[in-house]
Amino acid sequence: MASGKGGVGKSNLVLNYALTLCQMGEHILIIDGDLGFANLDILLGLRPAYSLEDVLSGTVSLIHAMTMAAHGLEIISGGSGTMLDEREASMQMARFAHELNTVQGRFDRIFVDFGAGFSRYATEMMGLCDDLFLVMTPEPTALADAYSLLKLMAKGGLLPNIHVVVNRAQSVVEATEAARKFSLTTQKFLKTSPHILGYVLEDDAVNRAVYHQSPFVLKEPGAIASKCVRQLAKNSLLRTSEQPMEEPRGLRKIWEHFAKRRQV
């Protein structure tokens, strides 16, 4: 999952969305790709022994960096205090591609929670994924930044299947209008039609859950936000079942793009 700007609730959304899919029978891995500013472990109240930082440095394998959460969800923390070293980034991303290739068969889906912003390697990774879930709020700045992210990816010829989620909307009407405007803009200027996956309405239950370091779909399953996330999961499963079976392009492309650039 990605967003053009911070503060849109992306990490909280991917966590609760993945947990809901796990409750529906899927086996999910979330990789916190926000090196230096990781917070998935904080949202879960966990203290992982290892992080993605350790995987990129070659200290441990990806599978040994996984931490089990509720309902079989597995996560890999991004670590804290360290940013990706541009001088070693190519080698580190090649190692990451190799590690992903070794675990892909264990999971129904692997989510990467990208940090907000437009770093070079994060943008490349986004473009190589099977699907990009783009999280935005109805605010004009959030919509503009999300569009800028897609525009940057399009310039590099890297546009995967785009799924839009409008988060923290005050009403269904506001969410629907924001999604409509964004879709029309991308169709007109980027010649791509994003799939509108759905929306999550503003709900105080989200902040309460964050305070208690517990996912809101578990702490308050009857809350409006929890119901919205369950609908997102149902929409996603329905769309997956309707699509023709294809060989996944994401991990293969990641491997070709980074692993061949430099040997691990």
C-alpha positions in Angstrom: 0.0 0.0 0.0 1.2 3.5 -0.7 0.1 7.1 -0.3 1.3 10.4 -1.8 1.6 12.1 1.6 1.8 11.1 5.3 -1.1 11.2 7.8 -3.7 9.5 5.7 -3.8 6.4 7.9 -2.2 4.0 5.4 -0.3 1.8 7.9 -3.4 1.4 10.2 -5.5 0.6 7.1 -3.2 -2.1 5.7 -2.9 -3.7 9.1 -6.7 -3.9 9.7 -7.3 -4.8 6.1 -4.8 -7.7 6.3 -6.2 -8.9 9.6 -9.7 -9.0 8.1 -8.5 -11.1 5.1 -6.9 -13.4 7.6 -10.2 -13.8 9.5 -11.7 -14.7 6.1 -9.2 -17.6 5.7 -6.2 -16.1 3.9 -2.5 -16.3 5.0 -1.0 -12.8 4.8 2.4 -11.3 5.3 2.9 -7.5 5.8 6.3 -6.1 5.2 6.8 -2.6 6.8 8.8 -0.9 4.0 9.0 2.4 5.8 12.6 2.1 7.0 13.5 4.4 9.8 9.8 5.3 10.5 8.2 1.9 10.9 5.1 1.6 13.1 3.3 -1.6 12.3 4.8 -3.3 15.3 3.8 -0.3 17.5 0.2 -0.5 16.3 0.2 -4.2 17.3 2.1 -3.7 20.6 4.8 -6.1 19.5 8.6 -6.1 19.9 10.0 -8.0 17.0 13.5 -9.5 17.4 14.4 -8.6 13.8 13.4 -6.2 11.1 13.6 -5.5 7.4 16.7 -3.5 8.2 18.3 -6.8 9.3 17.2 -8.6 6.2 18.6 -5.9 3.9 21.9 -6.0 5.7 22.1 -9.8 5.4 21.9 -10.4 9.1 18.9 -12.7 8.9 16.7 -14.2 6.2 13.2 -12.9 5.5 11.5 -15.9 7.1 13.5 -15.5 10.3 12.5 -11.8 10.5 8.8 -12.6 10.6 6.7 -12.1 13.7 3.3 -13.8 14.2 0.4 -11.5 15.1 -3.3 -12.3 15.6 -5.3 -14.7 13.3 -2.1 -16.0 11.7 -1.0 -12.6 10.3 2.7 -12.4 9.9 4.6 -9.1 9.9 8.1 -7.9 9.3 9.0 -4.6 11.1 10.8 -1.9 9.1 13.1 -1.1 12.1 13.8 2.4 13.3 16.6 4.9 13.1 18.1 3.8 9.8 17.4 4.9 6.3 18.2 3.0 3.1 21.8 3.7 2.1 21.7 4.9 -1.5 25.3 3.6 -2.1 24.2 0.1 -1.2 20.6 0.2 -2.2 20.9 -1.8 -5.4 22.6 -4.7 -3.6 20.1 -4.5 -0.8 17.1 -4.5 -3.1 18.5 -7.5 -5.0 18.8 -9.3 -1.7 15.3 -8.4 -0.8 14.0 -9.6 -4.2 15.8 -12.9 -3.6 14.3 -13.3 -0.1 10.8 -12.5 -1.4 11.2 -15.2 -4.0 11.9 -17.8 -1.3 8.7 -17.2 0.7 6.1 -16.3 -2.0 4.6 -19.8 -1.9 3.8 -19.6 1.8 1.3 -16.7 1.5 -1.9 -15.9 -0.3 -0.9 -12.2 -0.4 2.2 -10.2 0.5 1.6 -6.6 1.3 4.4 -4.0 1.4 3.5 -0.9 3.5 5.6 1.7 1.7 6.5 4.9 3.4 4.9 8.2 2.3 6.8 10.1 -0.3 8.6 9.4 -3.6 11.9 7.8 -2.9 13.6 6.3 -5.9 13.6 2.6 -4.8 10.2 2.7 -3.2 8.7 4.1 -6.4 10.4 1.4 -8.5 9.1 -1.3 -6.1 5.6 0.1 -6.3 5.6 -0.1 -10.0 6.8 -3.7 -10.0 4.1 -5.0 -7.7 1.1 -6.9 -9.0 -1.3 -4.4 -7.5 -0.9 -1.0 -5.9 -3.4 0.0 -3.2 -3.4 3.8 -3.1 -4.7 5.3 0.1 -5.9 8.9 0.2 -8.2 11.2 2.2 -10.7 13.5 0.5 -8.4 16.5 1.2 -7.3 18.2 -2.1 -3.6 18.0 -1.0 -3.9 14.2 -0.5 -5.6 13.7 -3.9 -2.9 15.9 -5.5 0.0 14.1 -3.9 -1.5 10.7 -4.8 -1.8 11.8 -8.4 1.8 13.1 -8.4 3.0 9.7 -7.2 1.2 7.9 -10.1 2.5 10.5 -12.6 6.1 9.9 -11.4 5.6 6.1 -11.8 4.0 6.5 -15.2 7.0 8.5 -16.4 9.1 5.4 -15.7 6.7 3.2 -17.5 5.8 1.5 -14.2 2.0 1.4 -13.5 0.6 -1.7 -11.9 -3.1 -2.3 -11.3 -4.2 0.6 -9.2 -6.8 0.2 -6.4 -8.0 3.4 -4.7 -9.2 3.5 -1.1 -10.5 6.8 0.3 -9.8 6.9 4.0 -11.1 9.1 6.8 -14.1 10.4 4.8 -16.8 12.2 6.7 -19.6 10.6 4.6 -20.2 8.2 1.8 -21.0 11.1 -0.5 -17.6 12.8 0.2 -15.7 9.5 -0.3 -17.5 8.8 -3.6 -16.9 12.3 -4.9 -13.2 12.2 -4.0 -12.8 8.9 -5.8 -14.7 10.1 -8.8 -12.5 13.2 -9.2 -9.3 11.2 -8.8 -10.4 8.6 -11.3 -11.4 11.2 -13.9 -8.1 13.0 -13.5 -6.0 9.8 -13.9 -8.0 8.7 -16.9 -7.6 12.1 -18.6 -3.9 12.7 -18.0 -2.4 9.3 -17.3 -4.6 7.2 -19.5 -5.2 4.7 -16.8 -8.4 3.8 -14.9 -7.9 2.9 -11.3 -10.3 0.5 -9.6 -12.2 2.1 -6.7 -12.0 -0.5 -4.0 -14.0 1.5 -1.5 -13.8 3.8 1.5 -13.4 4.0 5.3 -15.4 6.6 7.2 -13.9 8.7 9.9 -14.4 6.9 13.3 -13.1 7.7 16.8 -12.7 3.9 17.3 -9.6 4.1 15.2 -7.8 6.5 17.6 -9.0 4.5 20.6 -7.5 1.4 19.1 -4.2 3.1 18.3 -3.9 4.4 21.9 -4.4 0.8 23.2 -2.0 -0.6 20.5 -4.8 -3.0 19.2 -6.2 -3.1 15.7 -9.7 -1.6 15.6 -11.2 -4.5 13.7 -10.3 -6.7 16.7 -10.9 -4.2 19.5 -14.2 -2.7 18.2 -15.5 -5.1 15.4 -18.9 -3.3 15.4 -17.4 0.1 14.8 -18.1 1.9 11.5 -14.5 1.8 10.4 -14.4 -2.0 11.0 -17.5 -2.5 8.9 -16.0 -0.4 6.1 -12.7 -2.5 6.2 -14.7 -5.7 6.1 -16.5 -4.4 3.0 -13.1 -3.6 1.4 -11.9 -7.1 2.0 -15.1 -8.6 0.5 -14.7 -6.3 -2.5 -11.2 -7.5 -2.9 -12.0 -11.2 -2.6 -14.9 -10.8 -5.1 -12.7 -9.0 -7.6 -10.0 -11.6 -7.3 -12.4 -14.5 -7.9 -13.7 -12.7 -11.0 -10.3 -12.1 -12.6 -8.7 -14.7 -14.9 -5.9 -16.7 -13.4 -2.5 -15.2 -14.5 1.1 -15.9 -13.5 1.9 -13.3 -10.9 4.1 -10.5 -12.4 5.1 -8.8 -9.2 7.7 -11.1 -7.6 9.0 -12.1 -11.0 9.5 -8.5 -12.1 11.0 -7.5 -8.8 13.5 -10.4 -9.2 14.4 -9.5 -12.8 14.6 -5.8 -12.1 16.9 -5.9 -9.0 18.5 -9.3 -8.8 19.9 -9.1 -12.3 21.2 -5.6 -11.6 23.7 -6.9 -9.1 24.3 -10.4 -7.7 23.4 -10.9 -4.1 
